[in-house]
Structure formats: C-alpha cells, structure tokens
Amino acid sequence: MDEKDEKMGLGPHGFCFCPKCGYKKPHEAGIPCREERCPNCGVRLIREGSLHHEMLKRVDTADD
C-alpha cells in the first residue's frame, strides 16, 4: 500500500477514476491509482476520496 494512502486511511478498497472522462474501476491493493492510466483517454487515474479528489471537487464547485 502507498504510504500516503495509508496515512489518509483509504485502505485497500475503493475506486480509481478518471478526472477527464469519468471512467471508474475498483482500486487494486498495492497499486496506487496515480500509476494507472484511463483506458479511454490516457489520463492518470485518481483515488476516490483522496486529497486530489477533494481538490478537484472544490474546483468543480467553484466553477459553478
């Protein structure tokens, strides 16, 4: 498990998603989402509930 994920308490479960097209897949224990790419558009995946995910949600809300 990634040390950052462990500190955040995300654990081995959850999802990885693409911030560009919305593709979503189950997180695989031991493989950080950021090391995987979206099969649809090639963008790096983000862990649902991670700091980056929370930052994206704030940006999306600010744009509305």
PAZAPA-4460 file (N, C-alpha, C; in steps of 0.05 Angstrom, whole numbers, plus 32768, in hexadecimal, padded with zeros to 4 digits):
% residues 64
    n_x    n_y    n_z   ca_x   ca_y   ca_z    c_x    c_y    c_z   seq   type   mol
   8011   7FE8   8000   8000   8000   8000   8012   8019   8000     1      M     A
   800A   802D   7FF2   8018   8046   7FF1   8018   8054   800C     2      D     A
   802F   805F   8015   8031   806B   802F   801D   8082   8032     3      E     A
   8019   8093   801D   8006   80A9   801F   7FEA   809F   8023     4      K     A
   7FE2   808A   8014   7FC7   807F   8017   7FC3   8073   8033     5      D     A
   7FD8   8066   803D   7FD6   805B   8058   7FD2   8070   806D     6      E     A
   7FE0   8087   806B   7FDD   809D   807D   7FC1   80A9   807C     7      K     A
   7FB6   80A9   8064   7F9C   80B5   8060   7F86   80A1   8068     8      M     A
   7F8D   8088   806C   7F79   8074   8074   7F67   806B   805E     9      G     A
   7F70   806B   8045   7F5F   8063   802F   7F5D   8044   802D    10      L     A
   7F71   8036   8037   7F70   8019   8037   7F71   800D   801C    11      G     A
   7F6D   7FF2   801A   7F70   7FE4   8001   7F56   7FE5   7FF0    12      P     A
   7F40   7FEF   7FFA   7F27   7FEF   7FEB   7F23   800B   7FDF    13      H     A
   7F0E   800D   7FD0   7F07   8027   7FC3   7F0A   8025   7FA5    14      G     A
   7F0B   803D   7F99   7F0C   803F   7F7C   7F21   8052   7F72    15      F     A
   7F2A   804E   7F5A   7F3B   8060   7F4B   7F29   806B   7F35    16      C     A
   7F2C   8085   7F2F   7F1C   8090   7F1A   7F2B   80A4   7F09    17      F     A
   7F21   80A9   7EF1   7F2D   80BC   7EDF   7F20   80D7   7EE2    18      C     A
   7F30   80EC   7EE9   7F24   8106   7EEC   7F1B   8113   7ED2    19      P     A
   7F23   8108   7EBB   7F1C   8113   7EA1   7F02   8108   7E96    20      K     A
   7F00   80ED   7E95   7EE9   80E0   7E88   7ED6   80D2   7E9B    21      C     A
   7EDF   80CE   7EB5   7ECE   80C2   7EC8   7ED0   80A4   7ECA    22      G     A
   7EE2   8097   7EBB   7EE6   807A   7EBD   7EEC   8074   7EDA    23      Y     A
   7EE2   805D   7EE3   7EE5   8055   7EFF   7EEB   8037   7F01    24      K     A
   7EFD   802F   7F12   7F04   8013   7F16   7F0B   800E   7F33    25      K     A
   7F07   7FF5   7F3D   7F0E   7FEF   7F58   7F2C   7FF3   7F5D    26      P     A
   7F33   7FFE   7F74   7F50   8001   7F7B   7F5C   7FE5   7F80    27      H     A
   7F74   7FE1   7F76   7F83   7FC9   7F7A   7F97   7FCD   7F90    28      E     A
   7F96   7FBE   7FA6   7FA8   7FC1   7FBC   7FC5   7FBF   7FB2    29      A     A
   7FD6   7FD1   7FBC   7FF2   7FD1   7FB5   7FF9   7FE1   7F9C    30      G     A
   7FE5   7FEA   7F8D   7FE9   7FF9   7F74   7FDD   8015   7F77    31      I     A
   7FED   802A   7F7C   7FE1   8044   7F7E   7FD2   804C   7F65    32      P     A
   7FBB   8058   7F68   7FAA   8060   7F51   7FBA   8072   7F3E    33      C     A
   7FCB   8084   7F49   7FDA   8097   7F39   7FEE   8089   7F26    34      R     A
   7FF3   8070   7F2B   8005   8061   7F19   7FF6   8054   7F02    35      E     A
   7FDC   8056   7F02   7FCC   804A   7EED   7FC1   8060   7EDB    36      E     A
   7FBB   8059   7EC2   7FB1   806C   7EAF   7F95   8063   7EA5    37      R     A
   7F85   8076   7E9F   7F6A   8070   7E94   7F6C   8062   7E79    38      C     A
   7F5E   804C   7E76   7F5F   803E   7E5C   7F50   804D   7E46    39      P     A
   7F3F   8060   7E4E   7F30   8070   7E3A   7F3F   8088   7E2F    40      N     A
   7F4C   8097   7E42   7F58   80B0   7E39   7F76   80B4   7E41    41      C     A
   7F81   80A1   7E51   7F9D   80A1   7E57   7FA5   80B3   7E6F    42      G     A
   7F92   80C0   7E7C   7F98   80D1   7E93   7F9E   80C0   7EAB    43      V     A
   7FAF   80C9   7EBD   7FB5   80BA   7ED6   7F9C   80B9   7EE7    44      R     A
   7F97   80A2   7EF4   7F80   809E   7F05   7F85   80AB   7F20    45      L     A
   7F70   80B1   7F2E   7F71   80BD   7F49   7F61   80AB   7F5C    46      I     A
   7F6A   80A9   7F74   7F5D   8099   7F88   7F45   80A8   7F93    47      R     A
   7F2E   809C   7F92   7F15   80A8   7F9C   7F19   80AC   7FBB    48      E     A
   7F14   80C4   7FC4   7F17   80CB   7FE0   7F32   80D5   7FE8    49      G     A
   7F45   80D6   7FD5   7F60   80E0   7FDA   7F60   80FE   7FDC    50      S     A
   7F77   8109   7FE4   7F7A   8126   7FE5   7F76   8132   7FC9    51      L     A
   7F81   8125   7FB4   7F7D   8130   7F99   7F60   8130   7F91    52      H     A
   7F51   811B   7F99   7F35   811A   7F92   7F26   8130   7FA0    53      H     A
   7F2C   8135   7FBA   7F1F   814B   7FC8   7F25   8166   7FBC    54      E     A
   7F3E   816A   7FB3   7F46   8183   7FA6   7F36   8187   7F8C    55      M     A
   7F33   8171   7F7C   7F24   8173   7F63   7F07   817A   7F68    56      L     A
   7EFC   816E   7F7E   7EE0   8174   7F84   7EDC   8192   7F8B    57      K     A
   7EF0   819D   7F9A   7EEF   81BA   7FA1   7EF0   81CB   7F88    58      R     A
   7F02   81C4   7F75   7F05   81D3   7F5D   7EEB   81D2   7F4C    59      V     A
   7EDF   81BA   7F4A   7EC6   81B6   7F3B   7EB0   81C7   7F47    60      D     A
   7EAF   81C8   7F62   7E9A   81D7   7F70   7E9E   81F5   7F6B    61      T     A
   7EB7   81FE   7F6B   7EBE   821A   7F67   7EB7   8224   7F4B    62      A     A
   7EB8   8211   7F37   7EB2   8218   7F1B   7E94   821C   7F16    63      D     A
   7E83   8211   7F28   7E66   8213   7F24   7E5B   822E   7F29    64      D     A
***
